[in-house]
Amino acid sequence: MSAFALIYNGTGDSIFKLKSDSIISGLKLVQEKLGNGYLSAFPEELINRNIRGESVWAPWYTLHKLLSGLIDQYLYMNNNDALEVAKGIGNWAYVKLKDIDASTRQKMLRNEFGGMNEAFYNLFAVTGNERYKWLGDFFYHNEVIDPLKAGNNDFGTKHTNTFIPKVIGEIRNYEITGNRESLRLSEFFWDEMMSHIFSTGSLSDKEHFFPLDKFEEHLSGYTGETCVTYNMLKLGKHLFSHNPDARLFDYYEIALYNHILGQQNPETGMVGYFLPLKTGSHRVYSTPENSFWCCVGSGFENHAKYGESIYFHDPENETLFVNLFIPSELAREATGLGITQETAFPYDPSTTLRVNGKKSTPTTIKVRVPAWAKTMDIKINGKKLSFKKDDKGFATMKRIWNDGDRIDIKFGIDFEFVELPGNPSKRSLRYGPIVLAGRLGTEGMETPAPVSNPELYNDYYTYDYHIPENLPTSLNIKKLKKLDGLKWETEQGVIVEPLYDVHNERYVVYWDVE
């Protein structure tokens, strides 16, 4: 089965498109003058140093961002100049790398290269030029991927985000070539990652894996690199398109709401590198011009993607998947049936799907039954549907749909404690999929918004939170007092609300539970 993600709002802004066209036309002219197709913000000698195995920070990683952006400009904005520039980069890379021996290649790939394999596979898929597939295969990193093929789940303390883009490249290899080994290792990696996550859906501490029996030691101010979660969501979408399993979107929903949604400061627009989980810590944001990291680039992209994976469509079996409960409109052109989803989730645990259009043949609509839902009631045009969750975690409705048909869904929702592995007395509180954090004030904090100091080397790694002592972090769930919306109050007077709403203030996520 192959299910395809549907983007409900992908037309783009005309002003943005005009500016993008101008920029890419300029890049094309620069590339033509250079002659060899190399295009980057840094000299080609940095690539040469990487090839020689000398010390240099990740030139291919940086180049990957440029190449991927150009391919996206072609795919989503129909910019042919962007494709020509991308092909120029690909042609340059092929000439640069085609005669490199195996030993030199392995030394070169030890330097982080992001998703170069995925980008070249994508360029091959667009153009059919075999040299780009060769480049995708060239960036197969044996030291990372071979152990996954062998079922090795010992990641030690390796750099987390070095793994995930390489695995995304492998799933693209499967999609292009049918290499089932690439699919199998990608599924294995995903399953293993589910034992590495915090309750927010985030992974890593200071960008690295850590032993699974050391979770408490790694509740720090540097947990949850945003790029890691960005790439986990991306990998999940690919896996779902080959095996539509609701568990993939149980994770996706948690990571989207609890990590991604809260990483942009609503007052300044700046974004965070990490999602700190140490009690008393707080978010630390980028600055407009100087503190500009990998998680700023992917961080801004994240917030343009809320409409990307609500729906998937399997055209072979006339099946529409509803994975997320987000207000949205799905155009009829994509599936033959349009869907308007009306919901105030998570503030109201319900959603309504209105059908637009009519088809003369039966169409299946599958709605994810969330792992957090205590109950799930469905009515079609006011009549209650009796259903049994299928083996992939969906409620299935198959019929000839008519214009104006209405599906009303109501979820049973409640509190859930998520234990910190290794310490059952330290728990995170979720309401449905939403992590609830306690506001702990601003004592000793930089105001109005704490930002990383660009004058200090890697300040986001060494930021001192100056956490006060004796913060109120105990929680008795039976004594929570309901306020308005998704707000409660503890008996110590701490306001508890969704983590994504807590900005410019200290918080607690993992409570000492009574």
C-alpha positions in Angstrom: 0.0 0.0 0.0 1.2 3.5 -0.8 -0.5 6.4 0.9 0.3 10.0 0.0 0.3 12.9 2.3 -2.0 15.8 1.3 -1.1 19.4 1.9 -4.2 21.5 2.3 -2.6 24.9 1.9 0.3 24.7 -0.5 -0.4 27.5 -2.9 2.3 29.9 -1.6 2.2 33.7 -1.3 2.6 35.5 -4.6 4.9 38.1 -3.1 7.1 35.5 -1.6 7.2 33.6 -4.9 8.3 36.8 -6.7 11.1 37.4 -4.3 12.2 33.7 -4.5 12.2 33.8 -8.3 14.5 36.9 -8.2 16.9 35.3 -5.7 17.2 32.0 -7.6 17.7 33.8 -10.9 20.6 35.6 -9.3 22.0 32.3 -8.0 21.8 30.9 -11.5 23.8 33.8 -12.9 26.4 33.4 -10.2 26.6 29.7 -10.8 27.0 30.2 -14.6 29.9 32.6 -14.0 31.6 30.1 -11.6 31.6 27.6 -14.4 31.7 24.4 -12.4 28.3 24.5 -10.7 29.6 24.9 -7.2 27.5 27.3 -5.2 27.7 28.0 -1.5 28.4 30.7 1.1 31.8 29.3 1.8 34.9 28.5 -0.3 35.2 25.1 -2.1 38.4 24.6 -0.2 36.3 23.6 2.9 34.9 20.7 0.8 38.4 19.8 -0.1 39.5 19.8 3.5 36.6 17.5 4.3 37.6 15.1 1.5 41.1 15.0 2.8 39.8 14.2 6.3 41.0 17.4 7.8 39.3 19.3 10.6 36.3 21.4 9.2 32.7 21.8 10.4 30.2 20.1 8.2 30.3 21.8 4.7 28.1 19.1 3.1 25.6 19.6 5.9 25.3 23.2 5.0 25.2 22.5 1.3 22.4 20.0 1.8 20.1 22.8 3.1 20.7 24.8 -0.1 20.2 21.9 -2.4 17.0 20.7 -0.6 15.6 24.3 -0.7 16.2 24.5 -4.5 14.5 21.2 -5.1 11.5 22.3 -3.0 11.3 25.6 -5.0 11.0 23.5 -8.1 8.5 21.0 -6.7 6.2 23.4 -4.9 6.7 26.7 -6.8 7.3 25.4 -10.3 10.6 27.3 -10.4 12.6 25.8 -13.3 15.7 28.0 -12.6 15.8 26.4 -9.1 16.0 23.0 -10.7 18.8 24.1 -13.1 20.8 25.4 -10.1 20.2 22.2 -8.2 21.4 20.2 -11.2 24.5 22.3 -11.4 25.3 21.5 -7.8 24.7 17.8 -8.6 26.9 17.8 -11.7 29.7 19.6 -9.7 29.4 17.0 -6.9 29.5 14.1 -9.3 32.7 15.3 -10.9 34.2 16.1 -7.5 33.5 12.7 -6.0 33.4 10.1 -8.7 37.1 9.2 -8.5 37.4 9.1 -4.7 38.6 5.8 -3.3 36.7 3.9 -0.6 39.0 4.8 2.3 38.9 8.5 1.5 35.1 8.3 1.2 34.7 6.8 4.6 36.8 9.4 6.2 34.9 12.2 4.5 31.5 10.8 5.6 32.5 10.9 9.3 31.9 14.6 9.1 28.2 15.4 9.5 26.5 15.7 6.1 22.8 16.0 7.0 20.5 14.5 4.3 22.7 14.7 1.3 21.7 11.2 0.3 18.0 12.1 0.5 18.6 15.3 -1.5 20.4 13.5 -4.3 17.8 10.8 -4.4 15.2 13.5 -4.8 17.1 15.1 -7.6 17.3 11.7 -9.3 13.6 11.2 -8.9 12.9 14.6 -10.5 15.4 14.3 -13.4 16.0 10.6 -14.0 19.7 11.4 -14.3 21.6 8.3 -13.0 24.6 10.3 -11.7 22.4 11.8 -9.0 21.3 8.3 -7.9 25.0 7.5 -7.8 25.6 10.4 -5.5 22.7 9.3 -3.2 24.4 5.9 -3.0 27.8 7.6 -2.4 26.5 9.2 0.8 25.5 5.8 2.2 27.3 5.9 5.6 28.4 2.4 6.4 29.4 3.2 10.0 25.8 4.3 10.8 23.6 2.2 8.5 25.3 -1.2 8.5 24.7 -1.7 12.2 21.0 -0.8 11.7 20.8 -3.4 9.0 22.2 -5.9 11.4 19.6 -5.0 14.1 22.1 -3.3 16.4 20.3 -0.9 18.8 23.3 0.2 20.7 23.6 3.9 19.8 25.9 4.7 22.7 26.3 8.5 23.1 26.5 9.2 19.4 25.1 12.4 17.8 21.3 11.8 17.4 20.7 14.1 14.4 23.5 12.5 12.5 21.4 9.3 12.3 18.0 10.4 11.4 18.6 12.2 8.1 20.7 9.3 6.9 17.8 7.0 7.7 15.4 9.3 5.8 17.8 8.9 2.8 17.4 5.2 3.2 13.6 5.3 3.1 13.9 7.5 0.0 16.1 4.8 -1.5 13.4 2.3 -0.9 10.8 4.5 -2.5 12.9 5.0 -5.6 14.5 1.6 -6.0 12.3 -0.8 -4.1 15.2 -1.9 -1.8 13.3 -3.5 1.0 16.3 -3.7 3.2 16.3 0.1 3.3 12.6 0.0 4.4 13.3 -2.6 7.0 16.2 -0.8 8.7 14.1 2.4 8.7 11.3 0.7 10.5 13.7 -0.9 13.0 15.3 2.5 13.7 11.9 4.1 14.3 10.8 1.4 16.7 14.1 1.8 18.7 13.7 5.6 18.9 10.3 5.1 20.6 12.2 3.9 23.7 14.5 7.0 23.7 11.8 9.7 23.8 10.8 12.0 26.6 7.0 12.7 27.3 7.2 15.7 24.9 8.2 13.5 21.9 11.7 14.9 21.9 15.0 13.0 22.0 18.6 13.6 23.0 20.6 15.6 25.5 23.1 18.0 24.2 22.3 16.6 20.8 23.4 13.1 21.8 21.9 9.7 22.7 22.4 8.5 26.3 22.0 5.2 28.1 18.3 4.3 28.6 18.9 3.7 32.3 20.2 7.3 32.8 17.1 9.3 31.8 17.0 11.2 35.1 20.6 12.3 34.7 19.7 13.8 31.4 16.9 16.0 32.4 18.9 19.0 31.5 18.6 22.5 30.0 19.8 21.0 26.7 17.3 18.2 26.0 15.3 17.9 22.9 17.2 19.4 19.9 14.5 20.8 17.6 16.2 19.5 14.4 15.9 16.0 15.8 12.1 16.2 16.3 11.8 17.9 12.9 13.5 14.9 11.3 11.6 12.3 13.3 8.3 13.8 12.0 9.7 13.7 8.5 10.7 10.1 8.9 7.3 9.2 10.4 5.5 10.6 7.4 7.6 8.5 5.0 7.0 5.3 7.0 3.2 6.0 7.2 3.0 6.2 3.4 4.1 2.5 3.2 2.5 1.2 6.4 -0.4 3.4 7.6 -0.2 2.6 11.3 -1.9 5.0 13.8 1.0 4.5 16.2 3.2 6.6 14.0 0.8 9.6 14.4 0.3 9.0 18.1 4.0 9.9 18.3 3.7 12.6 15.6 0.8 14.4 17.5 2.7 14.4 20.8 5.9 15.8 19.2 4.0 18.3 17.1 2.0 19.8 20.0 4.5 19.5 22.8 7.8 20.2 21.1 7.3 22.0 17.8 4.3 24.2 18.6 6.0 25.8 21.6 9.4 26.5 20.1 8.6 29.9 18.6 8.2 32.9 21.0 4.8 34.4 20.1 6.0 37.9 21.1 9.3 38.0 19.2 9.1 35.3 16.5 12.4 33.9 17.6 12.8 30.1 18.1 14.6 27.7 20.4 17.4 25.3 19.8 16.5 22.9 22.7 13.4 22.1 24.6 14.8 22.2 28.2 13.3 19.7 30.6 15.3 20.4 33.7 13.0 21.6 36.5 13.3 25.4 36.7 14.8 25.9 33.3 13.1 27.8 30.5 13.3 28.2 26.7 16.2 30.1 25.3 15.6 31.8 21.9 17.6 32.8 18.9 18.3 36.4 17.9 17.3 38.1 14.6 20.8 38.4 13.1 23.4 36.6 15.1 22.2 33.5 17.0 21.2 31.6 13.9 21.6 27.8 14.2 20.4 24.7 12.4 17.3 24.7 14.6 16.5 28.2 13.5 16.3 27.2 9.8 14.3 24.0 10.5 12.6 25.9 13.4 11.0 28.4 11.1 10.1 25.7 8.6 8.3 23.7 11.3 5.7 26.3 11.7 4.7 26.3 8.1 3.9 22.6 8.2 0.8 22.3 10.5 -1.4 21.5 7.5 1.0 19.0 6.0 0.0 15.6 7.4 -3.5 15.9 8.6 -4.7 13.7 5.7 -3.2 10.9 3.7 -4.7 9.4 0.6 -4.4 5.8 -0.8 -5.6 6.2 -4.4 -5.3 2.4 -5.1 -7.9 1.5 -2.4 -9.9 4.8 -2.4 -9.0 5.4 1.2 -8.7 8.8 3.0 -6.8 8.8 6.3 -7.6 11.5 8.9 -4.5 11.5 11.3 -4.7 14.8 13.1 -7.5 16.9 14.5 -6.7 20.4 13.2 -9.1 22.9 11.5 -8.5 22.4 7.8 -9.9 22.1 4.3 -9.0 19.4 1.9 -9.7 20.2 -1.7 -11.7 17.8 -3.8 -9.1 17.8 -6.6 -6.8 15.6 -4.5 -9.2 12.8 -3.7 -12.5 13.4 -5.5 -14.0 14.2 -2.1 -13.4 17.4 -0.1 -13.2 17.5 3.7 -13.7 20.4 5.9 -12.6 19.7 9.5 -14.0 21.9 12.2 -12.5 21.6 15.7 -11.2 23.4 18.7 -9.1 20.5 19.7 -7.4 20.2 22.2 -9.6 22.7 24.1 -12.6 20.7 23.0 -12.1 16.9 22.6 -14.2 16.6 19.5 -14.1 17.2 15.8 -16.5 17.4 12.9 -15.7 16.4 9.3 -18.0 17.8 6.6 -17.9 16.1 3.2 -17.8 18.2 0.0 -18.7 16.7 -3.3 -20.0 13.2 -4.3 -18.6 10.1 -5.7 -20.6 7.2 -7.3 -18.3 4.6 -5.9 -17.7 3.7 -2.2 -14.9 5.5 -0.5 -13.3 4.6 2.8 -12.5 7.2 5.4 -10.2 6.0 8.2 -10.0 8.2 11.4 -7.1 7.6 13.8 -8.2 6.3 17.2 -5.7 8.1 19.4 -3.9 6.0 22.0 -4.8 8.6 24.6 -8.6 8.4 23.9 -10.5 6.7 26.7 -13.5 6.4 24.5 -14.3 7.5 20.9 -17.9 8.1 19.7 -18.7 8.6 16.0 -21.9 9.8 14.4 -22.6 9.9 10.7 -25.4 12.4 9.9 -26.6 12.1 13.5 -26.7 8.3 13.6 -24.2 6.6 16.0 -21.7 4.4 14.3 -20.8 1.1 15.8 -17.2 0.4 15.0 -14.2 -1.7 16.1 -10.7 -0.3 15.9 -8.8 -2.1 13.2 -5.4 -3.7 13.6 -3.7 -0.5 12.5 -5.5 1.7 15.0 -8.3 3.3 12.8 -12.0 3.6 12.8 -13.2 2.7 9.3 -16.2 4.1 7.5 -16.9 2.9 3.9 -19.8 4.2 2.0 -20.9 6.3 -1.0 -20.5 9.8 0.4 -22.8 12.6 -0.5 -22.2 16.4 -0.5 -23.1 17.7 3.0 -22.5 14.4 4.9 -21.3 15.0 8.4 -19.1 13.0 10.7 -19.1 14.0 14.4 -16.4 12.5 16.6 -16.1 12.9 20.4 -13.2 11.7 22.4 -13.0 10.7 26.0 -10.0 12.6 27.4 -8.4 12.6 30.9 -5.1 13.0 32.7 -2.3 10.6 32.2 0.9 10.3 34.0 4.0 9.4 32.0 6.8 8.0 34.2 10.4 9.0 33.6 12.2 5.8 32.8 14.1 4.6 35.9 12.2 6.8 38.4 8.4 6.1 38.7 8.0 8.9 41.3 9.0 11.5 38.7 6.3 11.9 36.1 5.1 14.2 33.4 1.4 15.0 33.3 -0.5 14.8 30.0 -4.1 15.7 29.2 -4.8 13.6 26.2 -1.7 14.2 24.1 -0.9 17.6 25.7 1.9 17.9 28.2 1.0 20.2 31.1 3.7 22.2 32.7 3.8 24.2 35.9 4.7 27.9 35.7 7.5 28.7 38.1 8.0 32.4 37.7 10.9 34.5 36.4 13.2 34.9 39.4 16.8 35.3 38.3 15.8 35.3 34.6 16.8 37.6 31.7 13.8 39.6 30.7 11.8 40.3 28.6 12.9 37.2 26.7 15.9 35.0 27.4 18.1 34.7 24.3 21.4 33.0 23.5 24.4 35.3 23.6 26.0 35.3 20.2 29.2 36.7 21.7 29.8 33.5 23.6 30.9 30.3 21.8 28.0 27.8 21.7 26.1 29.6 24.4 23.1 27.5 23.8 25.2 24.6 25.1 26.5 26.3 28.2 23.7 28.7 29.1 23.4 29.1 32.9 19.8 29.0 33.9 20.5 30.2 37.5 17.8 28.0 38.8 16.5 29.1 42.3 16.3 26.6 45.1 13.2 25.1 46.6 10.9 25.6 43.6 7.4 24.0 44.2 7.5 20.9 42.0 5.3 18.4 43.9 2.0 17.4 42.4 -1.1 15.7 43.8 -3.4 15.2 40.9 -6.5 14.7 43.1 -6.0 18.3 44.5 -5.7 20.1 41.1 -8.2 22.9 40.9 -9.8 23.5 37.5 -9.5 27.0 36.1 -10.5 28.0 32.6 -9.6 26.3 29.3 -6.7 23.9 29.8 -5.5 25.5 33.1 -5.4 24.1 36.6 -3.9 25.1 39.9 -1.9 22.9 42.3 -2.4 23.1 46.0 0.9 25.1 46.2 -0.6 27.7 43.9 1.3 26.7 40.7 -0.6 27.3 37.5 -0.6 24.3 35.3 -1.2 24.6 31.5 0.1 23.4 28.2 3.8 23.5 27.8 3.5 25.1 24.4 2.0 28.2 26.1 4.7 28.7 28.7 7.2 31.4 27.3 9.6 33.7 29.1 9.2 31.8 32.3 10.6 28.9 34.3 8.6 25.7 34.3 8.4 22.1 35.5 7.5 19.2 33.2 8.6 16.2 35.3 6.9 16.5 38.7 7.6 14.9 42.0 4.4 12.9 42.3 2.8 12.3 45.7 
